Amino acid sequence: MSASDSPSNPRPITEARLLAMVNASGDSFWETDAQRRFVHLSDNMCRMMGYPREELHGRVVIEFMTPEYRAEIMRMAAARGAGDNPLVHTNPIRHEGEFFRKDGSRLWVETVSVPVFDDDGTHIGYFGITRDTTERKRAEEAQREANHQLEAQLERINELHAQLRERAIRDDLTGVHSRRHFLEVGERELAHARHHGGVLSLVMMDLDHFKAINDAHGHPVGDVALRAVGSMLRATTHAEDLACRLGGEEFAVLLLGTDHEAALKRAETWRTTLANTSVLAEGIALRLTASFGVATFPSQAGSLSELLKLADHRMYRAKATGRDRVAGEAADR
C-alpha cells in the first residue's frame, strides 16, 4: 500500500472509482437529469435492459415502462400533490412494475429512487437503484396459481361431499328425504320444540290402491306414480318443512312451527293437488289419490314415535272412511 493509500491518508473517491464500485455491486444503478433522461447507467443496468449504454443514454426512462407501470408512476406523482416538484418529497420512493427489454420481453423490477440536487439546492435529476425481481414475481404468480388451483380443488371436493351427503339423505326414487334422515332430524327438531316451547305437526300420506296399480300395470308404472308424489312434495313444501318417503307408497312431512289447524289445511292442499293431477306413465294416464293423517306436538303427542303412531292411525282411519281424505284430531272424537 502506498503512502497515499494509507488509512490516515485515504485516496479520494473519484468518479472512476465510484463507477467501478457501482458496477461491481449486484444491483443496477442509474441517474437521470431533471427531465428523467438517462445520464449515467451501471453495467448491470445495461445488461438487465439488454441495451448497450449508448442506446440508453439520453433516453427518457418512462419510455421503457409498460403502460401499467407508467400509469402507476404518474399516480404516485399526482399523489405527492405538486406535480413534478421534487422538493415536495425528498425521501426515497419505492415502486415496482415492468420494463420492456430491447428484445421486447418484459422484465419485472423494483426501484428505489431519490431526487438529486446540486450544492445550491437546484434540482438536477434523480438517482435510483433498480433490482430485477422477475424470478420472484414468477414464483409469486406460480404460488398464486397453485393456491387458486388448490382452492378450486377444495371447492370441488366440498361440492362432491355435499352431493354425496345429499344423496345419502335422499330417497333415490322420489327425491324426498330418506326415512333415516327424517327420523334423525325429527328427533332433533322435536327436542328443540320441547325445550323452547314450540309446536310442530306431522302429516302422513299413503297412496290409495297403489297395489292395484302395480298389479295392473307393473312396477315401472308404480315407480312413475311414486316419483310424481315426490315431485309434488318437493314443489309444494317450504324450506323449513321436512318431506320424506317412509317406505313403499307411504310419505310424511314434518311441519315446523305449524299448529294442528294449519297442518290440516296443508294436508288438504296436497290432497286436492294430487287428486287433480294426471300422471302419464308408459301411455297410461293415472289418476292418483291419497289418504292423510295429521298429528301435532305437544298437544296430541309427546314424542316423535307417538306422533308417528297417531298420524299413522289417523291416516288409516281416513282410508277406512272412504280414502282420498284428511283425518285429524276431529276424527278421534
Rosetta blueprint (number, residue, H / E / L):
1 M L
2 S L
3 A H
4 S H
5 D H
6 S L
7 P L
8 S L
9 N L
10 P L
11 R L
12 P L
13 I L
14 T L
15 E H
16 A H
17 R H
18 L H
19 L H
20 A H
21 M H
22 V H
23 N H
24 A H
25 S L
26 G L
27 D L
28 S E
29 F E
30 W E
31 E E
32 T E
33 D E
34 A L
35 Q L
36 R L
37 R E
38 F E
39 V E
40 H E
41 L E
42 S L
43 D H
44 N H
45 M H
46 C H
47 R H
48 M H
49 M H
50 G L
51 Y L
52 P L
53 R H
54 E H
55 E H
56 L H
57 H L
58 G L
59 R L
60 V E
61 V H
62 I H
63 E H
64 F H
65 M E
66 T L
67 P H
68 E H
69 Y H
70 R H
71 A H
72 E H
73 I H
74 M H
75 R H
76 M H
77 A H
78 A H
79 A H
80 R L
81 G L
82 A L
83 G L
84 D L
85 N L
86 P H
87 L H
88 V H
89 H L
90 T L
91 N L
92 P L
93 I E
94 R E
95 H E
96 E E
97 G E
98 E E
99 F E
100 F E
101 R L
102 K L
103 D L
104 G L
105 S L
106 R E
107 L E
108 W E
109 V E
110 E E
111 T E
112 V E
113 S E
114 V E
115 P E
116 V E
117 F E
118 D L
119 D L
120 D L
121 G L
122 T L
123 H E
124 I E
125 G E
126 Y E
127 F E
128 G E
129 I E
130 T E
131 R E
132 D E
133 T L
134 T H
135 E H
136 R H
137 K H
138 R H
139 A H
140 E H
141 E H
142 A H
143 Q H
144 R H
145 E H
146 A H
147 N H
148 H H
149 Q H
150 L H
151 E H
152 A H
153 Q H
154 L H
155 E H
156 R H
157 I H
158 N H
159 E H
160 L H
161 H H
162 A H
163 Q H
164 L H
165 R H
166 E H
167 R H
168 A H
169 I L
170 R E
171 D L
172 D L
173 L L
174 T L
175 G L
176 V L
177 H E
178 S L
179 R H
180 R H
181 H H
182 F H
183 L H
184 E H
185 V H
186 G H
187 E H
188 R H
189 E H
190 L H
191 A H
192 H H
193 A H
194 R H
195 H H
196 H H
197 G L
198 G L
199 V L
200 L E
201 S E
202 L E
203 V E
204 M E
205 M E
206 D E
207 L E
208 D L
209 H L
210 F H
211 K H
212 A H
213 I H
214 N H
215 D H
216 A H
217 H H
218 G L
219 H H
220 P H
221 V H
222 G H
223 D H
224 V H
225 A H
226 L H
227 R H
228 A H
229 V H
230 G H
231 S H
232 M H
233 L H
234 R H
235 A H
236 T H
237 T L
238 H L
239 A L
240 E L
241 D L
242 L E
243 A E
244 C E
245 R E
246 L E
247 G E
248 G L
249 E L
250 E E
251 F E
252 A E
253 V E
254 L E
255 L E
256 L E
257 G L
258 T L
259 D L
260 H H
261 E H
262 A H
263 A H
264 L H
265 K H
266 R H
267 A H
268 E H
269 T H
270 W H
271 R H
272 T H
273 T H
274 L H
275 A H
276 N L
277 T L
278 S E
279 V E
280 L E
281 A E
282 E L
283 G L
284 I E
285 A E
286 L E
287 R E
288 L L
289 T L
290 A E
291 S E
292 F E
293 G E
294 V E
295 A E
296 T E
297 F E
298 P L
299 S L
300 Q L
301 A L
302 G L
303 S L
304 L H
305 S H
306 E H
307 L H
308 L H
309 K H
310 L H
311 A H
312 D H
313 H H
314 R H
315 M H
316 Y H
317 R H
318 A H
319 K H
320 A H
321 T L
322 G L
323 R L
324 D L
325 R L
326 V E
327 A E
328 G L
329 E H
330 A H
331 A H
332 D H
333 R L
